Amino acid sequence: MLLRSFPLAAEEAPPFELKGSLFTLTVLHLFQLDRAVIERHLVEKIKQAPAFFNNTPVVIDLEGVTGPADGVDFVGLYELLRGHGMVPVGIRNGGPKLQAAARLAGLPMLPESRPVAAARKSEAHEPIARSRTVNHPIRSGQQVYAAEGDLIVLGAVSAGAEIIADGNIHVYGALRGRALAGIKGDVEARIFCHSLEAELISIVGRYRISEQIEPADRGKAMQIYLAEDRLVLEPLIH
């Protein structure tokens, strides 16, 4: 008997690929679980910058919640945030009962962020040394990230663009987009720019949006840094 041989079928291309990535997440620090009170304050906050909160991924931090965990309406909280344009992606902190109630509502548990003290200690032993230089303007829709170092932009950052760094950010031009420095916990990180016109500035998650920047500071050469856990905006030239 003759056996016929057939070519092996080509392997099917995989339908997807999983990769780690970096995303900017807004953290909602809850102190109580009264839905009506939360909604009232949320509406006021959104009025300050409606576009900023539209389709914004949100992590719900439960560390500051006090009171009994029984009967917590996480489904209602999820619907409340979605109703105002936010996208809840998970929870952080909280006791076992709160975490269990959140999981039942479909909200996964996310890792805790590094404490500030731990961040300082880590920076002392692992100093940030590398930097990334971009020698052209950054256009709307682009995102540039400097891992384990500073980001230096030799040009303007357009509105709708996002620049991110583990260390400092230097912009030798107008900063009109979003700038996030010290995203891995470097509390000594700073943002420097020749003209502050930003949509958002952030250091270690402490942020200020465009509407919260004083008119006297806009269009000026500025540096932004943390002092006593709050953002300070200071002119580069006195």
N, C-alpha and C positions, 0 to 999 in steps of 0.2 A: 504494500500500500504506500502510495506517495503522500507525504504530509506537506501541505502547503503552509508556508510561513507568511504571516501578515505583519506589517509594520505596527509597532506599538503606537497607540494614540498619544498625541502630545499631552503632557500634563496640563490640567486645567489651571488657569491663572487664579490665584486666590481672590475671593470677592472683596476682601478688606484687609487692612493692616492696622495694628494697634501700636501707637507711639506715645511716649510721654510728651507733654507740652506745657507751656506756661500761659496761664490766663490771669487776668486781673479780676479779682472778686471783691464785691462790696460786702462788708460784714455788718449785719444788723445785730447789735448788742441788746438783747431783751432784758428788762428788769422786772416786768410784770406781764401777766398773760390775759389782761382784760382787753378783749377784742375791740370794744368801742373806744377805749382810751388809745390803743395802738393806732387805730384808723384815724382818729382825730389828729394825732401828732404826725402821722405819716402824710396825710393830706397837706398839712402845713409845710412839711419838709419838701414835698414834691413841687409845691408852688414856687419854691425858690429856684428850681432848675428842672422843669418838666422833661426836657430832652435827655438830660443826664441819666435819669432813672428809667427811661423807656427801654425795655428788654435787657435790663441790667441783671446779670447773675448775682444772687444774694446767698450768703451763708448766714444762717441763724445761730448766733452765739448765745448759749444758755447759762453761761457761768454766773451771771448776775441775777438770775431768776430766784426769787424767794417764795416761800409758801408751798402748799401741798401740790404734789405732781399728779394726783388722781384727777381724772376727768379733764385733762388738758386737751383742748380742741385744736390739734395741729392741722387737721384737715381744713378747719375754718381759717386758720392762720395762713395756710398755703393759698387758699382761695382768695383771701384778702390781698395778699401780696401780688398774686397773678392779676387780680382785678385792677390793680394800680400799675400794671405794666412790668412788674419785677418778675424774675424767674428764680424761685427758690431751688437751690441745688443740693442742700444738705444742712446738717446741724453740726455744731461744735460744742464741746464741753457739756455741762449738765450732769446730774446724777443718773444712776441706772434706770430709775423709773421714767424720767423725762426722755432718756435715750430710747427706751423701749416703746414709749408712746409715739415718739417721732418716727421710729422704724415702721410701726403699724400704719402710719399715715403715708408711708412711702418716701420718707426723708432719710437718706443714708447718713451715717456718722462719718465725719471728716476728721483728719488728724489735727491735733492742736498745733497752733503756731508756737515758735520758740519764744520763751519769755525774754523780756528786754535784758534782764541780767545775764541770761545765758548767751544772748546775742553779743553782749559786750565781751564776755569771757572768750567766746569763739573768735571774735575779731582780734583779740589780743594774741591768740595763739596761731591764727591763720590769717595774717594780714592780706588785704586785697592789694594785689600788685599789678595785675594786667589791666590794660585799657583797650578800648576799641575806638578807632577814629573813623568818622564818616566825612569825606571831603566834598560832599555835595548836599544840596537842600533835601529835606525829607518831605515827600509830597503826601497829600491827603490819602488816607487808606493804607499807608505803609506803616509797619511796625518794626522797630529796630531795638534789639536787646543786647546789652553788654553783660555777659556772664562773668562773675568773679572779678569784676573790675569796674572802672569808670567808662562812661560813654562821652565822647567828645564829638560834637557836630560842628563842622566848619561851614555853617550856613543856617538858613532859616528852617523852622519846623512848621509846616502848614497846618491849618485847622483840619481836624479829622485824622491827623497822623498821631502815632503813639511812640514815645521813646521810653525805654525801661533799662535800668541798670541795677546791679547788685551794689555798686558803689555810688560815686558822685555822677552828676550829669552837668556837662558844660555845653552851652549853646552859644556859638559866636554869631548870633543873628537874632531874629525875632522868634520867640517861642509862642506859637499860636495853638498848638495841639495839646496833647496830654503828656506830662512828664512824671514818671514814677521812679524815684531813687531809693536805694537801700531796701529793695523788696525782700531780701532774705534776712532782714533784721539788723542791718548796720545803722544804728541810731546816730552815728556820726556823719552819715551821708548828707550831702548838700546838693542843691540845684543852683547853677549859675547861668544867667542869660543876659544878653545885651539889650533885649527889649521884652518885657513881660506882658504878653497878651494871651496867656494860656487859657485853654478850656478847663484844665484840671492840673493841679500840682499835688504831688503826694510823696511823703517820706515815711517809710515803714508803715504804710497803711493809713497814716494821718493825712487827710487830704483837704483841699480847698478848691471849690469850683469857681468858674469865672465870675459869677455874681457875687461871690464872697471876697473878691480882691478889691481893695480900695481903689477908687478912681485915681488917687494921687500916686499909686504904685504902678499903674498900668502904663506901658510904653517906656518904662525906665529900666536901666541896667540894675538887676537885683540879684540877691542871693537868698535862698530859702533854706532854713535848717530847723531842727527840733530843739526846743528849750523847755524843760519841765513838761515833756510829753505834749507840747503844742507847737504848731507851725509858726515860725517867725519869718516875716518878710522884711528884708533890710537892703537899702540901696548899696550898690557896690562902691559908689563914689560919694563921700561925705562932703 
